[in-house]
């Protein structure tokens, strides 16, 4: 048994789940890992989150945001036990009915699921903000969008610091002008692999929420972009358009201004993901994320067509190469070889 496994067992042994059986459930793009645990007497299940502080992880934000979301009547997992100093949480098991799986098994449910997820955002965006949230402001968003130059460009061709600086100088003012409001909680990874369908519950509680530990104070269009411009699955265009229209109507927003914000935040998010997915291969040895890059690129191209991004589009399209087969193969061939940008 590894030291980390021994620590996990010691944590469980100080809870009512002493002696429980453990099964690996999942890992993710971070250093967190998850196990499903089964109570030795009742057979009930829960989920063990293992987020090693020695690898830069911290369970405290997850626990705090989970409690905030639950207080709003949303289905974040209940916290059953916690040891934040050692990076362990035992949380409610919300099951396996991820939106991504449900839509494959029951395609007719897809519109219902996406409207339910959109309604969760409307509900959350009417709630008061929890204290202490950092702000996802224009300067930070620009730095994260520039990951596309730091990692994707560097892996696909070669770094161009001058081009990166030119991009940042133009993109930050666009963000400041088009998305000045940062007045809601954004979960930042709000998509079909992180949402669970709980049809036995009612209203907005039918959507189980999983990945929100990086929540910040941001613009209300951000999580809708995350949901509808999904890096991992194709969301039908008509559903994307219907959900944007639905959200705008439910929140009495100016459709023209929201459309511009949606496109600008979409470009920001997709540039960041290009960089992150390239980094996951080049630095972290996770080459399978490269397979998702072409979809992200298509989302980016669509966003850059919006007039609000006219000053930015040439700085992206003239520098960042299209992820064709040779470039994708290059990113994979360099897997794990580039520890720094």
Secondary structure, DSSP 8 states (H G I E B T S, - for coil): --HHHHHHHHHHHTSTTTT-EEEEEEE-SSS-EEEEEE-TTT--EEEEEE--GGGT--SHHHHHHHHHHHHTT-EE--EEEEETTTTEEEEE---S-BHHHHHHH-GGGHHHHHHHHHHHHHHHHTS---TT--B--HHHHHHHHTHIIIIIIHHHS---HHHHHHHHHHHHHHHHHH-----EEE-S--STTSEEE-TTS-GGGGEEE---TT-EEE-TTHHHHHHHS-SSS---HHHHHHHHHHHHHHTT--HHHHHHHHHHHHHHHHHHHHHHHHHHHHTT--GGGGGGHHHHHHHHHHHHTSGGGHHHHHHHHTTS----HHHHHHHHHTTT--S--
